[in-house]
Structures are given as structure tokens and as C-alpha cells.
Amino acid sequence: MARTKESMTTKLHATASKKPATAVAAIKKPKAIKTTPVAAADPTTVLALKKKRHVRPGTKAEREIRRYQKTTETLVPKAPLYGVIREIIEEARNNINEEYRKKRTDNDDHALKIQKSAMEALHTAAEDVMVKLLAKTRVFARHAGRVMIMKPDIRLAAHEMHLTKRTMIE
């Protein structure tokens, strides 16, 4: 660190303000917490003092399963799934119309429009297939004496459901 010039007056003022340290002054006493009737009646302060409740393993998962079984909302977010659906449809459309496009002279490429009800139907169907696939995968994992599902379980479940390799992610 670079040294700087200090005036004599600043040194004198700094040493004069310091108090001699004693052993008693070094020990700090904890401040007493005052409890008022309002603070004691406040439920948030009481909750802060209580211990966190211990829940058994799997209880939270069971609650989530019950909650999702009661609802009819979709579990997969719309935007990513709709993007994948559009990509698949565009790929199929390009493969089908390849010969037709070679014959055309004008470049009249319109974006494909899909009805909202059709997208919702595809969304529901895709979720249904995923849920069934994971349920069968879980059964195969349990049959193998495991709790955790693995890639071979998914492949076996997909084979049993007659899903082709083209639809499976490798």
C-alpha cells in the first residue's frame, strides 16, 4: 500500500479519541430482548420461535400427486410444446411438398396456421402419452427391484407401447 502524508494534527486527534482497552470493556454483554404484550400476541413471532416440522420422506410427493390428480390443467408448458409441434408439422410439410415445390416457379411460402382447438388436442394427447409412458417405466423399474427409473426402463415401456424410434429421444 502506498504511504500518504499525514499532518501532525490528524495524528493527535486520532490518538486522543482512543480510550484505553480494558478486559471488562472487551467482553460484550448480549442485549436483552424486550417482549411486549403486542409482540407476544403476534403469531409471526411465535412461529419464528417454533421448530420446523419434520415430515416423513415421500409425504410431499404424495401431496403433489393428489393435487395434480385433482386438477385438469396441463402439466407441460404450452410455449415449448407448441414450438415442437410446429417444427414437426413444418418438417412433415416440407417433406411432402418437396416435389411440388420443385415444379413451382413462384416462391409463395405461407406460414402454417393451426387452430387453437387442434393445438390443445395435440397438447392433451402428448401429455397423455408421456404420463402413460412414465407410469409403465415406473412399473418396469419396480419389477427390476429399483426405485429410480432408468433409460432401459423407458425403452422397454416405449417398445411395449409401440412407439417408434423416430418418436423417441435417444
Secondary structure in CASP SS format (residue, H / E / C, confidence):
PFRMAT SS
TARGET T0000
AUTHOR 0000-0000-0000
METHOD secondary structure of the structure
MODEL  1
M C 1.00
A C 1.00
R C 1.00
T C 1.00
K C 1.00
E C 1.00
S C 1.00
M H 1.00
T H 1.00
T H 1.00
K H 1.00
L H 1.00
H H 1.00
A H 1.00
T H 1.00
A H 1.00
S H 1.00
K C 1.00
K C 1.00
P C 1.00
A C 1.00
T C 1.00
A H 1.00
V H 1.00
A H 1.00
A H 1.00
I C 1.00
K C 1.00
K C 1.00
P C 1.00
K C 1.00
A C 1.00
I C 1.00
K C 1.00
T C 1.00
T C 1.00
P H 1.00
V H 1.00
A H 1.00
A H 1.00
A H 1.00
D C 1.00
P H 1.00
T H 1.00
T H 1.00
V H 1.00
L H 1.00
A H 1.00
L H 1.00
K C 1.00
K C 1.00
K C 1.00
R C 1.00
H C 1.00
V C 1.00
R C 1.00
P C 1.00
G C 1.00
T H 1.00
K H 1.00
A H 1.00
E H 1.00
R H 1.00
E H 1.00
I H 1.00
R H 1.00
R H 1.00
Y H 1.00
Q H 1.00
K H 1.00
T C 1.00
T C 1.00
E C 1.00
T C 1.00
L C 1.00
V C 1.00
P C 1.00
K H 1.00
A H 1.00
P H 1.00
L H 1.00
Y H 1.00
G H 1.00
V H 1.00
I H 1.00
R H 1.00
E H 1.00
I H 1.00
I H 1.00
E H 1.00
E H 1.00
A H 1.00
R H 1.00
N H 1.00
N H 1.00
I H 1.00
N C 1.00
E H 1.00
E H 1.00
Y H 1.00
R H 1.00
K H 1.00
K H 1.00
R C 1.00
T C 1.00
D C 1.00
N C 1.00
D C 1.00
D C 1.00
H C 1.00
A C 1.00
L C 1.00
K C 1.00
I C 1.00
Q C 1.00
K H 1.00
S H 1.00
A H 1.00
M H 1.00
E H 1.00
A H 1.00
L H 1.00
H H 1.00
T H 1.00
A H 1.00
A H 1.00
E H 1.00
D H 1.00
V H 1.00
M H 1.00
V H 1.00
K H 1.00
L H 1.00
L H 1.00
A H 1.00
K H 1.00
T H 1.00
R H 1.00
V H 1.00
F H 1.00
A H 1.00
R H 1.00
H H 1.00
A C 1.00
G C 1.00
R C 1.00
V C 1.00
M C 1.00
I C 1.00
M C 1.00
K H 1.00
P H 1.00
D H 1.00
I H 1.00
R H 1.00
L H 1.00
A H 1.00
A H 1.00
H H 1.00
E H 1.00
M C 1.00
H C 1.00
L C 1.00
T C 1.00
K C 1.00
R C 1.00
T C 1.00
M C 1.00
I C 1.00
E C 1.00
END
